[in-house]
Amino acid sequence: MPKRIAVDAEAEQAMIKLGALICECRGSNSLRAIAKPSGIPASQLQYIERGTMAPTADVYPKLINALHPDKLQRTQMDELYMAIRKTPPPNICNTIINSRGLVEALGAFEGNSLSDTQVQKLKALLTSFAEERKGELNYAEDL
């Protein structure tokens, strides 16, 4: 049996839910069909699906790439990953790390929480930034 991470009751329930969601995303594909492109052993994927083991920061993005969850499933998976690991998903961590000054900007908000309305406004703003960035990259490729 694999070594388990220290978990509280909430994290343990999140591991079970994440495992079920991963299994749902896998659908009729075999464990090996998902494990092989993920670069993880099928046995490890089986432990994750059973909720006995949680994906690490290295394994999680590989699973996401192999499973191709829809937007709702991905959001649920990310929320469960955060409940288990007590950290944002690896792709969000990479965005923070690679966006100079973002840590300082987020630090200015420390100790506060966003309202649902503020989250929606922030999402719209960040979406517009992503579109702007995509346009910049396309323009640079055209040069």
C-alpha positions as CSV (number, residue, x, y, z in Angstrom):
1,M,0.0,0.0,0.0
2,P,1.4,3.4,-0.9
3,K,2.4,5.9,1.8
4,R,-0.5,8.3,2.5
5,I,-0.1,12.0,3.1
6,A,-1.3,13.3,6.5
7,V,-4.9,14.3,6.0
8,D,-7.7,15.8,7.9
9,A,-11.3,14.6,7.5
10,E,-12.0,17.3,4.8
11,A,-8.9,16.3,2.8
12,E,-9.8,12.6,3.1
13,Q,-13.2,13.3,1.7
14,A,-11.7,15.4,-1.1
15,M,-9.3,12.5,-2.0
16,I,-12.3,10.2,-2.4
17,K,-14.3,12.7,-4.5
18,L,-11.2,13.5,-6.6
19,G,-10.6,9.8,-7.2
20,A,-14.2,9.3,-8.3
21,L,-14.1,12.3,-10.6
22,I,-10.8,11.0,-12.2
23,C,-12.5,7.7,-12.7
24,E,-15.5,9.4,-14.2
25,C,-13.2,11.4,-16.6
26,R,-11.4,8.2,-17.5
27,G,-14.7,6.7,-18.6
28,S,-14.3,3.4,-20.5
29,N,-10.5,3.9,-21.0
30,S,-8.4,1.4,-19.1
31,L,-6.1,2.4,-16.3
32,R,-3.2,1.7,-18.5
33,A,-4.6,3.8,-21.3
34,I,-4.5,6.9,-19.0
35,A,-1.5,6.0,-16.9
36,K,0.9,5.4,-19.9
37,P,0.6,8.9,-21.4
38,S,0.6,10.4,-17.9
39,G,3.9,8.7,-17.2
40,I,2.6,7.2,-13.9
41,P,2.1,3.5,-13.1
42,A,-1.4,2.2,-13.5
43,S,-1.3,1.0,-9.9
44,Q,-0.6,4.5,-8.7
45,L,-3.6,5.8,-10.8
46,Q,-5.7,3.0,-9.2
47,Y,-4.8,4.2,-5.7
48,I,-5.6,7.8,-6.7
49,E,-9.0,6.7,-8.0
50,R,-9.8,4.8,-4.8
51,G,-9.0,7.9,-2.8
52,T,-6.2,6.2,-1.0
53,M,-3.5,8.4,-2.5
54,A,-3.6,12.0,-3.7
55,P,-1.8,13.1,-6.9
56,T,1.3,15.1,-6.4
57,A,2.1,18.4,-8.0
58,D,4.1,16.5,-10.6
59,V,1.4,13.9,-11.3
60,Y,-1.7,16.2,-11.3
61,P,-1.0,18.1,-14.5
62,K,-0.1,14.9,-16.3
63,L,-3.5,13.4,-15.3
64,I,-5.3,16.5,-16.5
65,N,-3.5,16.3,-19.9
66,A,-4.4,12.6,-20.3
67,L,-8.0,12.9,-19.0
68,H,-9.1,16.0,-20.9
69,P,-11.8,17.0,-18.3
70,D,-14.5,19.4,-19.4
71,K,-14.5,22.9,-17.8
72,L,-16.8,21.9,-14.9
73,Q,-14.9,18.7,-14.1
74,R,-11.6,20.6,-14.3
75,T,-12.9,23.3,-11.8
76,Q,-14.1,20.6,-9.5
77,M,-10.8,18.7,-9.7
78,D,-8.8,21.9,-9.0
79,E,-11.0,22.7,-6.0
80,L,-10.5,19.2,-4.6
81,Y,-6.8,19.3,-5.3
82,M,-6.6,22.5,-3.3
83,A,-8.6,20.9,-0.4
84,I,-6.2,18.0,-0.3
85,R,-2.8,19.7,-0.8
86,K,-3.7,23.1,0.7
87,T,-2.1,24.8,-2.3
88,P,-3.3,26.0,-5.7
89,P,-3.1,23.6,-8.6
90,P,0.3,23.5,-10.3
91,N,-0.8,25.5,-13.3
92,I,-2.0,28.4,-11.0
93,C,1.3,28.2,-9.1
94,N,3.2,28.5,-12.4
95,T,1.2,31.5,-13.4
96,I,2.0,33.2,-10.1
97,I,5.7,32.3,-10.3
98,N,6.0,33.4,-13.9
99,S,4.1,36.7,-13.5
100,R,6.6,39.1,-12.0
101,G,5.0,41.3,-9.4
102,L,1.9,39.2,-9.0
103,V,2.9,37.9,-5.5
104,E,3.3,41.5,-4.3
105,A,-0.1,42.4,-5.8
106,L,-1.8,39.5,-4.1
107,G,0.1,40.2,-0.9
108,A,-1.6,43.6,-0.8
109,F,-4.9,41.8,-0.5
110,E,-3.7,39.4,2.3
111,G,-6.2,38.6,5.0
112,N,-9.2,39.5,2.8
113,S,-11.6,37.4,0.7
114,L,-13.2,38.3,-2.5
115,S,-17.0,38.4,-2.8
116,D,-18.7,36.4,-5.6
117,T,-19.2,39.6,-7.5
118,Q,-15.6,40.5,-7.1
119,V,-14.5,37.1,-8.3
120,Q,-16.6,37.4,-11.4
121,K,-15.1,40.9,-12.1
122,L,-11.6,39.5,-11.6
123,K,-12.4,36.6,-13.9
124,A,-13.5,38.9,-16.6
125,L,-10.5,41.1,-16.2
126,L,-8.1,38.1,-16.3
127,T,-9.9,36.7,-19.3
128,S,-9.4,40.0,-21.1
129,F,-5.7,40.0,-20.1
130,A,-5.4,36.5,-21.6
131,E,-7.0,37.6,-24.8
132,E,-4.7,40.6,-25.0
133,R,-1.7,38.4,-24.4
134,K,-2.8,36.0,-27.0
135,G,-3.1,38.9,-29.5
136,E,0.4,40.1,-28.6
137,L,1.8,36.6,-29.2
138,N,0.0,36.2,-32.5
139,Y,1.3,39.6,-33.6
140,A,4.8,38.7,-32.7
141,E,4.6,35.5,-34.7
142,D,3.3,37.4,-37.7
143,L,6.5,39.6,-37.7
